[in-house]
Amino acid sequence: MASLPERLVSKPVELQRWSEDHLDEAMSAVATSFPQLHQWMEWAASLPTREAIGGYIQYCVTTFDADEDWQYCLREHEGGALVGGAGLNRRGGPNEVEIGYWVRSDRCGRGYATAAARSLTGARRAARRRERPDLHGS
C-alpha cells in the first residue's frame, strides 16, 4: 500500500501522525477517559503506565515508517487539544484495513470520530489510486 500522509486536515479535528512529543498529552487524555476506555479497549484493562503509552507511541512511529499501520492522534482545530486517536490497522488480507478510533470522554458527540473516519477513508482511497492507477482510471 502507498504511504499515507503524516497529517490529515479535516474539521473539526486534524489527524497528526503520533510522535514521542505527544506522550504527556496522551497520558492526560487516557487518564481522563479511562473509565470509558476500560470498558471497550483491550489495552485499557488497567490504567496504562507512562512506559506503556510511550511504547505504544514508539510502535506507531515504527509501523508508520514501515508503511504497515497508520495511527494518528486527533487534535481539535480550536485550541489544538489532543482529543483521541484514530488509524488504519491491517486486518485480514494484504489489502484489508480496519478503522479504529477513540475519543476523549469529555469530547464525545462532537463529530470527531466521524471526521477522522472520513479523512482516513479518503486518504486510503487516494493511496490506492496512486498504487494502482490502472484500476482507477487515473
C-alpha positions in Angstrom: 0.0 0.0 0.0 1.2 3.5 -0.8 2.2 5.7 2.2 -0.4 7.8 3.9 0.4 11.4 4.8 1.7 12.4 8.2 -1.1 14.9 8.6 -4.8 14.8 7.6 -6.6 18.1 7.9 -10.4 18.0 8.4 -12.8 19.8 10.5 -13.4 19.8 13.4 -10.2 17.7 14.1 -6.9 17.3 12.5 -5.1 13.9 12.4 -1.4 14.0 13.1 0.9 11.1 13.0 1.8 10.0 16.5 5.2 11.2 17.8 7.1 11.0 21.1 6.2 14.6 21.6 2.6 13.6 22.2 3.3 11.4 25.3 2.2 13.8 28.1 -1.0 14.8 26.3 -1.8 11.2 25.5 -1.3 10.3 29.2 -3.7 13.0 30.2 -6.3 12.1 27.6 -6.2 8.4 28.5 -6.4 9.2 32.2 -9.4 11.4 31.7 -11.2 8.8 29.6 -10.0 5.7 31.5 -13.5 4.7 32.9 -14.9 4.5 29.4 -11.8 3.2 27.7 -11.6 0.4 30.3 -15.0 -0.9 29.1 -14.2 -1.1 25.4 -10.4 -1.2 24.8 -8.3 -4.3 25.4 -5.2 -2.1 26.0 -7.1 -0.3 28.9 -7.7 -3.4 31.1 -5.7 -1.3 33.7 -4.6 2.3 33.5 -1.7 2.3 31.1 1.7 3.4 32.6 3.8 6.1 31.0 6.1 3.4 29.8 3.2 1.5 28.1 1.9 4.6 26.4 5.4 5.5 25.3 5.9 2.0 24.0 2.6 2.3 22.0 3.7 5.6 20.5 7.0 4.1 19.5 5.2 1.2 17.9 3.0 3.7 16.0 6.2 5.5 14.8 7.8 2.3 13.7 4.8 0.8 11.9 4.0 4.2 10.2 7.6 4.4 9.0 7.4 0.8 7.7 4.1 1.6 5.9 2.5 -1.2 7.8 0.0 0.6 10.1 -1.1 4.2 10.2 -2.0 5.7 13.6 -2.8 9.3 14.3 -3.6 11.4 17.2 -6.7 13.7 16.9 -6.3 17.4 17.6 -9.1 19.9 17.9 -8.9 22.8 15.4 -10.0 25.2 18.2 -7.2 25.2 20.7 -5.2 22.2 19.4 -6.0 19.9 22.3 -5.2 16.2 21.8 -8.7 14.5 22.0 -8.1 10.9 20.9 -6.6 8.6 18.4 -7.6 7.0 15.1 -5.9 4.9 12.5 -5.9 2.3 9.8 -5.0 -1.2 11.1 -4.1 -4.1 8.8 -6.6 -6.9 9.1 -7.2 -10.0 7.0 -5.6 -9.9 3.6 -2.8 -7.6 2.3 -5.3 -5.0 1.0 -7.7 -5.1 4.0 -7.6 -2.4 6.7 -9.9 -1.5 9.5 -10.5 1.9 11.1 -10.0 2.1 14.8 -10.5 5.1 17.0 -11.2 6.5 20.4 -12.2 10.0 21.5 -11.6 11.6 24.9 -14.8 11.2 27.0 -15.3 14.9 27.6 -15.2 15.5 23.8 -17.7 12.8 22.6 -20.6 13.8 20.5 -18.8 16.5 18.5 -18.3 14.6 15.3 -14.6 13.9 15.8 -14.8 10.1 15.1 -16.9 10.7 12.0 -14.4 13.3 10.7 -11.5 11.0 11.5 -13.1 8.1 9.7 -13.9 10.3 6.7 -10.3 11.5 6.5 -8.8 8.1 6.8 -11.1 6.7 4.2 -10.2 9.5 1.8 -6.5 9.0 2.4 -6.7 5.3 1.9 -8.6 5.7 -1.4 -6.1 8.3 -2.6 -3.2 5.9 -1.7 -4.9 3.0 -3.5 -5.3 5.2 -6.7 -1.6 6.1 -6.5 -0.7 2.5 -6.0 -2.9 1.1 -8.8 -3.8 3.9 -11.2 -4.7 1.5 -14.0 -7.7 0.2 -11.9 -9.0 3.6 -11.0 -9.0 5.5 -14.3 -6.1 7.8 -13.4 
